[in-house]
Amino acid sequence: GAFIMPGTLWCGAGNAASDYSQLGTEKDTDMCCRDHDHC
C-alpha cells in the first residue's frame, strides 16, 4: 500500500482519509499536505 507519514492522513503517496475533513494527529502538517494534494 501507499506510505503515509505517521500522524497524518494526507502526507505521502495518496491519502488515508475517509473524507476531506478528516485529519491525523499532526493536524497542521496534515492540512498543509491536504492543500497540496488538492491544488
C-alpha distance matrix in Angstrom:
0.0 3.8 6.5 9.2 12.7 14.3 16.7 15.3 13.4 14.0 13.9 11.1 9.0 9.6 10.5 10.3 13.9 15.5 18.3 19.8 22.0 19.5 19.1 17.9 20.5 20.9 22.3 24.1 21.2 18.9 21.7 22.0 18.4 18.6 21.9 20.5 17.6 20.4 23.2
3.8 0.0 3.8 6.4 9.9 12.3 14.6 12.8 11.0 10.8 10.4 7.4 5.3 6.5 7.9 8.6 12.3 14.6 16.9 17.7 19.9 17.6 16.9 15.8 18.5 18.3 19.6 21.0 18.0 15.8 18.5 18.5 14.9 15.4 18.5 16.9 14.3 17.4 20.0
6.5 3.8 0.0 3.8 6.6 9.1 12.0 10.6 10.0 10.1 8.5 5.7 5.7 8.0 8.7 9.3 12.9 15.8 17.9 18.4 20.0 17.5 15.9 14.2 16.3 15.8 17.7 18.9 15.6 14.1 17.3 17.0 13.6 14.9 18.1 16.4 14.5 18.0 20.4
9.2 6.4 3.8 0.0 3.8 6.4 8.6 6.8 6.5 7.0 5.6 4.5 6.3 7.7 6.8 7.2 10.4 13.7 15.5 15.7 16.9 14.2 12.3 10.5 12.7 12.1 13.9 15.3 12.2 10.5 13.8 14.0 10.8 12.1 15.4 14.4 12.8 16.1 18.7
12.7 9.9 6.6 3.8 0.0 3.8 6.4 5.6 7.4 7.9 5.5 5.9 9.1 10.8 9.7 10.0 12.4 16.0 17.5 17.1 17.6 14.9 12.2 9.7 10.9 9.7 12.1 13.1 9.9 9.3 12.9 12.8 10.3 12.4 15.5 14.6 14.0 17.3 19.5
14.3 12.3 9.1 6.4 3.8 0.0 3.8 5.5 8.1 10.0 8.5 9.6 12.5 13.7 11.8 10.9 12.9 16.3 18.0 18.0 17.9 14.7 11.8 8.5 8.7 8.4 11.5 13.2 10.7 10.2 14.0 14.6 12.8 14.5 17.8 17.5 16.9 20.0 22.4
16.7 14.6 12.0 8.6 6.4 3.8 0.0 3.8 7.1 9.5 9.0 11.3 14.3 14.7 12.0 10.8 11.7 15.0 16.3 16.1 15.3 12.1 8.9 5.3 4.9 5.1 8.2 10.5 8.9 8.2 11.8 13.2 12.0 13.3 16.5 17.0 16.7 19.2 21.7
15.3 12.8 10.6 6.8 5.6 5.5 3.8 0.0 3.8 5.8 6.0 8.7 11.6 11.5 8.7 8.2 8.9 12.6 13.4 12.9 12.6 9.8 6.7 4.2 6.2 5.7 7.2 9.4 7.3 5.3 9.0 10.4 8.8 9.6 13.1 13.5 13.0 15.5 18.1
13.4 11.0 10.0 6.5 7.4 8.1 7.1 3.8 0.0 3.8 6.1 8.2 10.0 8.8 5.5 4.7 5.4 9.1 10.2 10.1 10.6 7.8 6.0 5.2 8.7 8.9 9.2 11.5 9.7 6.6 9.4 11.1 8.8 8.4 12.2 12.8 11.2 13.5 16.6
14.0 10.8 10.1 7.0 7.9 10.0 9.5 5.8 3.8 0.0 3.8 6.3 8.1 6.9 4.5 6.5 7.0 10.6 10.8 9.6 10.9 9.3 7.6 8.0 11.2 10.2 9.9 11.1 8.8 5.6 7.8 8.6 5.5 5.3 9.0 9.1 7.5 10.1 13.0
13.9 10.4 8.5 5.6 5.5 8.5 9.0 6.0 6.1 3.8 0.0 3.8 7.0 7.8 6.9 9.0 10.5 14.2 14.6 13.3 14.5 12.7 10.3 9.6 11.9 10.1 10.8 11.1 7.8 6.3 9.1 8.5 5.2 7.3 10.3 9.2 8.6 12.0 14.0
11.1 7.4 5.7 4.5 5.9 9.6 11.3 8.7 8.2 6.3 3.8 0.0 3.8 6.1 6.9 9.3 11.8 15.2 16.2 15.4 17.2 15.3 13.4 12.5 14.9 13.4 14.4 14.8 11.4 10.0 12.7 11.8 8.2 10.0 12.8 10.9 9.5 13.2 15.2
9.0 5.3 5.7 6.3 9.1 12.5 14.3 11.6 10.0 8.1 7.0 3.8 0.0 3.8 6.5 9.3 12.1 14.9 16.1 15.8 18.2 16.6 15.5 15.0 17.8 16.7 17.4 18.1 14.8 13.0 15.1 14.4 10.6 11.5 14.1 12.0 9.7 13.1 15.2
9.6 6.5 8.0 7.7 10.8 13.7 14.7 11.5 8.8 6.9 7.8 6.1 3.8 0.0 3.8 7.1 9.3 11.8 12.7 12.6 15.4 14.1 13.7 14.0 17.4 16.7 16.8 17.8 15.1 12.4 14.1 14.0 10.3 9.9 12.7 11.3 8.1 10.9 13.7
10.5 7.9 8.7 6.8 9.7 11.8 12.0 8.7 5.5 4.5 6.9 6.9 6.5 3.8 0.0 3.8 5.7 8.6 9.8 9.9 12.2 10.5 10.2 10.6 14.1 14.0 13.9 15.5 13.2 10.1 11.9 12.8 9.4 8.5 11.9 11.6 8.7 11.0 14.3
10.3 8.6 9.3 7.2 10.0 10.9 10.8 8.2 4.7 6.5 9.0 9.3 9.3 7.1 3.8 0.0 3.8 6.6 9.0 10.3 11.9 9.2 9.3 9.1 12.7 13.5 13.7 16.1 14.3 11.0 13.2 14.9 12.0 10.9 14.6 14.8 12.2 14.1 17.6
13.9 12.3 12.9 10.4 12.4 12.9 11.7 8.9 5.4 7.0 10.5 11.8 12.1 9.3 5.7 3.8 0.0 3.8 5.4 6.9 8.3 5.8 7.0 8.3 12.1 13.2 12.5 15.1 14.1 10.4 11.8 14.2 12.0 9.9 13.4 14.6 12.1 13.1 16.8
15.5 14.6 15.8 13.7 16.0 16.3 15.0 12.6 9.1 10.6 14.2 15.2 14.9 11.8 8.6 6.6 3.8 0.0 3.8 7.2 8.6 6.8 9.5 11.2 14.8 16.4 15.3 18.2 17.6 13.8 14.7 17.3 15.3 12.7 15.8 17.3 14.5 14.8 18.6
18.3 16.9 17.9 15.5 17.5 18.0 16.3 13.4 10.2 10.8 14.6 16.2 16.1 12.7 9.8 9.0 5.4 3.8 0.0 3.8 5.6 5.7 9.0 11.8 15.3 16.5 14.6 17.0 17.0 13.2 13.0 15.8 14.3 11.1 13.6 15.7 13.2 12.6 16.3
19.8 17.7 18.4 15.7 17.1 18.0 16.1 12.9 10.1 9.6 13.3 15.4 15.8 12.6 9.9 10.3 6.9 7.2 3.8 0.0 3.8 5.6 8.2 11.6 14.9 15.4 12.9 14.6 14.8 11.2 10.1 12.8 11.8 8.2 10.2 12.7 10.8 9.7 13.2
22.0 19.9 20.0 16.9 17.6 17.9 15.3 12.6 10.6 10.9 14.5 17.2 18.2 15.4 12.2 11.9 8.3 8.6 5.6 3.8 0.0 3.8 6.5 10.2 13.0 13.8 11.0 13.1 14.1 10.8 9.5 12.9 12.8 9.6 11.4 14.5 13.3 12.4 15.6
19.5 17.6 17.5 14.2 14.9 14.7 12.1 9.8 7.8 9.3 12.7 15.3 16.6 14.1 10.5 9.2 5.8 6.8 5.7 5.6 3.8 0.0 3.8 7.0 10.1 11.5 9.5 12.4 12.9 9.4 9.6 13.1 12.4 9.9 12.7 15.2 13.8 13.9 17.3
19.1 16.9 15.9 12.3 12.2 11.8 8.9 6.7 6.0 7.6 10.3 13.4 15.5 13.7 10.2 9.3 7.0 9.5 9.0 8.2 6.5 3.8 0.0 3.8 6.8 7.7 5.9 9.1 9.4 6.2 7.3 10.6 10.2 8.7 11.7 13.9 13.2 14.1 17.1
17.9 15.8 14.2 10.5 9.7 8.5 5.3 4.2 5.2 8.0 9.6 12.5 15.0 14.0 10.6 9.1 8.3 11.2 11.8 11.6 10.2 7.0 3.8 0.0 3.8 5.5 5.7 9.2 8.9 6.5 9.1 11.8 11.0 10.7 14.0 15.5 14.9 16.6 19.5
20.5 18.5 16.3 12.7 10.9 8.7 4.9 6.2 8.7 11.2 11.9 14.9 17.8 17.4 14.1 12.7 12.1 14.8 15.3 14.9 13.0 10.1 6.8 3.8 0.0 3.8 5.5 8.8 9.1 8.2 10.7 13.2 13.2 13.5 16.4 17.9 17.9 19.7 22.2
20.9 18.3 15.8 12.1 9.7 8.4 5.1 5.7 8.9 10.2 10.1 13.4 16.7 16.7 14.0 13.5 13.2 16.4 16.5 15.4 13.8 11.5 7.7 5.5 3.8 0.0 3.8 5.8 5.6 6.0 8.7 10.3 10.7 11.9 14.3 15.5 16.2 18.2 20.2
22.3 19.6 17.7 13.9 12.1 11.5 8.2 7.2 9.2 9.9 10.8 14.4 17.4 16.8 13.9 13.7 12.5 15.3 14.6 12.9 11.0 9.5 5.9 5.7 5.5 3.8 0.0 3.8 5.5 4.9 6.0 8.6 9.8 10.0 12.0 14.0 14.8 16.1 18.1
24.1 21.0 18.9 15.3 13.1 13.2 10.5 9.4 11.5 11.1 11.1 14.8 18.1 17.8 15.5 16.1 15.1 18.2 17.0 14.6 13.1 12.4 9.1 9.2 8.8 5.8 3.8 0.0 3.8 5.4 5.3 6.5 8.9 9.9 10.9 12.7 14.4 15.7 17.0
21.2 18.0 15.6 12.2 9.9 10.7 8.9 7.3 9.7 8.8 7.8 11.4 14.8 15.1 13.2 14.3 14.1 17.6 17.0 14.8 14.1 12.9 9.4 8.9 9.1 5.6 5.5 3.8 0.0 3.8 5.5 5.3 6.4 8.6 10.1 10.8 12.4 14.5 15.8
18.9 15.8 14.1 10.5 9.3 10.2 8.2 5.3 6.6 5.6 6.3 10.0 13.0 12.4 10.1 11.0 10.4 13.8 13.2 11.2 10.8 9.4 6.2 6.5 8.2 6.0 4.9 5.4 3.8 0.0 3.8 5.4 5.1 6.0 8.5 9.8 10.3 12.2 14.3
21.7 18.5 17.3 13.8 12.9 14.0 11.8 9.0 9.4 7.8 9.1 12.7 15.1 14.1 11.9 13.2 11.8 14.7 13.0 10.1 9.5 9.6 7.3 9.1 10.7 8.7 6.0 5.3 5.5 3.8 0.0 3.8 5.5 5.0 6.1 8.5 9.7 10.6 12.3
22.0 18.5 17.0 14.0 12.8 14.6 13.2 10.4 11.1 8.6 8.5 11.8 14.4 14.0 12.8 14.9 14.2 17.3 15.8 12.8 12.9 13.1 10.6 11.8 13.2 10.3 8.6 6.5 5.3 5.4 3.8 0.0 3.8 5.5 5.3 6.3 8.7 10.1 10.8
18.4 14.9 13.6 10.8 10.3 12.8 12.0 8.8 8.8 5.5 5.2 8.2 10.6 10.3 9.4 12.0 12.0 15.3 14.3 11.8 12.8 12.4 10.2 11.0 13.2 10.7 9.8 8.9 6.4 5.1 5.5 3.8 0.0 3.8 5.5 5.0 6.1 8.7 10.1
18.6 15.4 14.9 12.1 12.4 14.5 13.3 9.6 8.4 5.3 7.3 10.0 11.5 9.9 8.5 10.9 9.9 12.7 11.1 8.2 9.6 9.9 8.7 10.7 13.5 11.9 10.0 9.9 8.6 6.0 5.0 5.5 3.8 0.0 3.8 5.3 5.0 6.3 8.7
21.9 18.5 18.1 15.4 15.5 17.8 16.5 13.1 12.2 9.0 10.3 12.8 14.1 12.7 11.9 14.6 13.4 15.8 13.6 10.2 11.4 12.7 11.7 14.0 16.4 14.3 12.0 10.9 10.1 8.5 6.1 5.3 5.5 3.8 0.0 3.8 5.5 5.2 6.2
20.5 16.9 16.4 14.4 14.6 17.5 17.0 13.5 12.8 9.1 9.2 10.9 12.0 11.3 11.6 14.8 14.6 17.3 15.7 12.7 14.5 15.2 13.9 15.5 17.9 15.5 14.0 12.7 10.8 9.8 8.5 6.3 5.0 5.3 3.8 0.0 3.8 5.5 5.5
17.6 14.3 14.5 12.8 14.0 16.9 16.7 13.0 11.2 7.5 8.6 9.5 9.7 8.1 8.7 12.2 12.1 14.5 13.2 10.8 13.3 13.8 13.2 14.9 17.9 16.2 14.8 14.4 12.4 10.3 9.7 8.7 6.1 5.0 5.5 3.8 0.0 3.8 5.9
20.4 17.4 18.0 16.1 17.3 20.0 19.2 15.5 13.5 10.1 12.0 13.2 13.1 10.9 11.0 14.1 13.1 14.8 12.6 9.7 12.4 13.9 14.1 16.6 19.7 18.2 16.1 15.7 14.5 12.2 10.6 10.1 8.7 6.3 5.2 5.5 3.8 0.0 3.8
23.2 20.0 20.4 18.7 19.5 22.4 21.7 18.1 16.6 13.0 14.0 15.2 15.2 13.7 14.3 17.6 16.8 18.6 16.3 13.2 15.6 17.3 17.1 19.5 22.2 20.2 18.1 17.0 15.8 14.3 12.3 10.8 10.1 8.7 6.2 5.5 5.9 3.8 0.0
